[in-house]
Amino acid sequence: MLGYAPAEGDLRAVGRKLLALWEAIRRGAATGDWRPRPGRLCDWCPRRALCPAWGGIPPPCPLAAATGPAAEHDERPAAGAR
């Protein structure tokens, strides 16, 4: 059995990365700016025809996705909370 006991610094680093990712998702939902990042996995992507990086046009973001209860609910802990 393999185990891992992360150090506090590791947990804080992962927490910062998750918060940055969440902010990027919220910003994209608010502005509609979802920039593609083409890479090697694009060869297997079933949505390539909809991707602007490959000349496609993505469908519009549903308004509910950007303004619904999930967008209003912020699950970030209060500053200083652990």
PAZAPA-4460 file (N, C-alpha, C; in steps of 0.05 Angstrom, whole numbers, plus 32768, in hexadecimal, padded with zeros to 4 digits):
% residues 82
    n_x    n_y    n_z   ca_x   ca_y   ca_z    c_x    c_y    c_z   seq   type   mol
   8011   7FE9   8000   8000   8000   8000   8012   8019   8000     1      M     A
   800A   802C   7FF0   8019   8045   7FEE   800B   805A   7FFD     2      L     A
   801A   8069   800C   800E   807F   801C   801C   8099   8017     3      G     A
   800F   80AF   801E   801A   80C9   801A   800F   80DB   8030     4      Y     A
   8021   80E8   803E   801A   80FB   8053   8024   8116   804B     5      A     A
   8014   8126   803E   801D   8140   8033   8025   8153   8049     6      P     A
   803A   8162   8044   8042   8177   8056   802F   818F   8054     7      A     A
   802E   819F   8068   801C   81B6   8068   8021   81C8   804F     8      E     A
   803B   81CC   8048   8041   81DC   8031   8036   81D0   8017     9      G     A
   8036   81B5   8015   802A   81A8   7FFD   800C   81AE   7FFC    10      D     A
   7FFF   81AC   8013   7FE2   81B0   8014   7FDB   81CD   800D    11      L     A
   7FEB   81E0   8017   7FE6   81FC   8011   7FEB   8202   7FF3    12      R     A
   7FFF   81F5   7FE7   8004   81F9   7FCA   7FED   81EF   7FBA    13      A     A
   7FE3   81D8   7FC0   7FCC   81CD   7FB2   7FB4   81DF   7FB6    14      V     A
   7FB0   81E9   7FCE   7F99   81FB   7FD3   7F9B   8214   7FC2    15      G     A
   7FB3   821F   7FC0   7FB7   8237   7FAF   7FB1   8231   7F92    16      R     A
   7FBA   821A   7F88   7FB5   8213   7F6C   7F97   820F   7F67    17      K     A
   7F89   8203   7F7A   7F6C   81FF   7F77   7F5D   821A   7F77    18      L     A
   7F65   822C   7F89   7F58   8246   7F89   7F5D   8255   7F6F    19      L     A
   7F75   8254   7F65   7F7B   8261   7F4C   7F6B   8255   7F35    20      A     A
   7F68   823B   7F34   7F58   822E   7F20   7F3A   8236   7F23    21      L     A
   7F30   8237   7F3B   7F14   823F   7F3F   7F10   825B   7F36    22      W     A
   7F22   826D   7F3C   7F20   8289   7F33   7F20   828B   7F15    23      E     A
   7F31   827B   7F07   7F31   827B   7EEA   7F17   8271   7EDF    24      A     A
   7F0B   825D   7EEB   7EF1   8253   7EE2   7EDC   8268   7EE6    25      I     A
   7EDB   8275   7EFD   7EC8   828A   7F02   7ECB   82A1   7EEF    26      R     A
   7EE4   82A9   7EE9   7EE9   82BF   7ED7   7EE0   82B7   7EBB    27      R     A
   7EE5   829F   7EB2   7EDC   8296   7E98   7EBD   8296   7E97    28      G     A
   7EB0   828D   7EAC   7E93   828C   7EAC   7E88   82A9   7EAB    29      A     A
   7E95   82BB   7EB8   7E8B   82D7   7EB9   7E90   82E6   7E9F    30      A     A
   7EA6   82E0   7E92   7EAD   82EF   7E7A   7EA8   82E0   7E60    31      T     A
   7EA4   82C6   7E62   7EA1   82B5   7E4A   7EBB   82B0   7E3B    32      G     A
   7ED2   82B7   7E48   7EEC   82B4   7E3C   7EF8   8299   7E43    33      D     A
   7EF5   8285   7E32   7EFF   826A   7E36   7F14   8265   7E21    34      W     A
   7F2C   826D   7E25   7F41   8269   7E11   7F4B   824C   7E10    35      R     A
   7F4D   8241   7DF8   7F56   8226   7DF5   7F75   8224   7DF9    36      P     A
   7F7E   820E   7E02   7F9A   8208   7E04   7FA0   81EE   7DF6    37      R     A
   7FA5   81F0   7DDC   7FAA   81D8   7DCC   7FC2   81C8   7DD7    38      P     A
   7FC0   81AE   7DD5   7FD6   819D   7DDE   7FD3   8182   7DD1    39      G     A
   7FE3   816F   7DDB   7FE4   8154   7DD0   7FC9   8145   7DD3    40      R     A
   7FBB   814C   7DE8   7FA2   813E   7DED   7F8C   8146   7DDA    41      L     A
   7F90   815B   7DCB   7F7C   8164   7DB8   7F76   814F   7DA3    42      C     A
   7F8A   813E   7D9D   7F87   8129   7D89   7F70   8116   7D91    43      D     A
   7F6A   8113   7DAB   7F56   8100   7DB4   7F3C   810E   7DBD    44      W     A
   7F3B   8128   7DBB   7F24   8137   7DC6   7F0C   8135   7DB4    45      C     A
   7EF5   812C   7DBF   7EDD   812A   7DAE   7ED0   8145   7DA8    46      P     A
   7EDA   815B   7DB5   7ECE   8175   7DB0   7EE0   8187   7D9F    47      R     A
   7EF2   817B   7D92   7F05   818B   7D81   7EF6   819B   7D6C    48      R     A
   7EE0   8191   7D61   7ED1   81A0   7D4D   7EC4   81B9   7D58    49      A     A
   7EC1   81BB   7D73   7EB6   81D3   7D80   7ECB   81E6   7D8B    50      L     A
   7EE4   81DE   7D88   7EFA   81ED   7D95   7F04   8203   7D82    51      C     A
   7F06   821C   7D8D   7F11   8232   7D7D   7F2D   822E   7D74    52      P     A
   7F3D   821E   7D83   7F59   8219   7D7B   7F5A   8209   7D61    53      A     A
   7F44   81FB   7D5A   7F44   81EB   7D42   7F2F   81F5   7D2E    54      W     A
   7F28   820F   7D31   7F16   821B   7D1E   7EF8   8217   7D24    55      G     A
   7EF2   820B   7D3B   7ED6   8206   7D42   7ECA   821E   7D51    56      G     A
   7EB0   821D   7D54   7EA2   8231   7D64   7E94   8223   7D7B    57      I     A
   7E9B   8229   7D93   7E8E   821C   7DAA   7E72   8226   7DAE    58      P     A
   7E61   8215   7DB9   7E46   821E   7DBF   7E47   8234   7DD5    59      P     A
   7E33   8245   7DD7   7E33   8259   7DEC   7E31   824C   7E08    60      P     A
   7E3D   825A   7E1B   7E3C   8250   7E37   7E20   8255   7E41    61      C     A
   7E13   8241   7E4C   7DF8   8245   7E57   7DF8   825B   7E6C    62      P     A
   7DE5   826D   7E6C   7DE4   8282   7E7F   7DE3   8277   7E9C    63      L     A
   7DD5   8261   7EA0   7DD2   8256   7EBA   7DED   824D   7EC5    64      A     A
   7DFF   8244   7EB4   7E1A   823B   7EBD   7E2A   8252   7EC9    65      A     A
   7E26   826B   7EBE   7E35   8282   7EC8   7E26   8291   7EDE    66      A     A
   7E0C   828E   7EE0   7DFD   829E   7EF3   7DED   828E   7F07    67      T     A
   7DEE   8274   7F05   7DDD   8263   7F16   7DE8   8261   7F33    68      G     A
   7DDB   8251   7F44   7DE3   824F   7F60   7E00   8246   7F63    69      P     A
   7E0A   8235   7F52   7E26   822C   7F55   7E3A   8243   7F51    70      A     A
   7E34   8255   7F3F   7E45   826C   7F3B   7E45   8280   7F52    71      A     A
   7E2E   8281   7F60   7E2C   8293   7F77   7E38   8287   7F90    72      E     A
   7E3A   826D   7F91   7E43   8260   7FA9   7E62   825E   7FA9    73      H     A
   7E6E   826B   7FBC   7E8B   826B   7FBE   7E93   825A   7FD5    74      D     A
   7EA1   8244   7FCF   7EA9   8231   7FE3   7EC4   8235   7FEF    75      E     A
   7ED0   824C   7FE9   7EEA   8252   7FF4   7EE8   8256   8012    76      R     A
   7EFB   824C   8021   7EFB   8250   803E   7F01   826D   8045    77      P     A
   7EF8   8276   805C   7EFE   8291   8064   7F1C   8293   8068    78      A     A
   7F26   82AC   8065   7F43   82B0   8068   7F4D   82A7   8083    79      A     A
   7F62   8298   8083   7F6E   828E   809C   7F61   8274   80A5    80      G     A
   7F4C   826B   8099   7F3F   8252   80A1   7F4F   823A   8096    81      A     A
   7F4E   8224   80A4   7F5C   820C   809C   7F49   81F6   8098    82      R     A
***
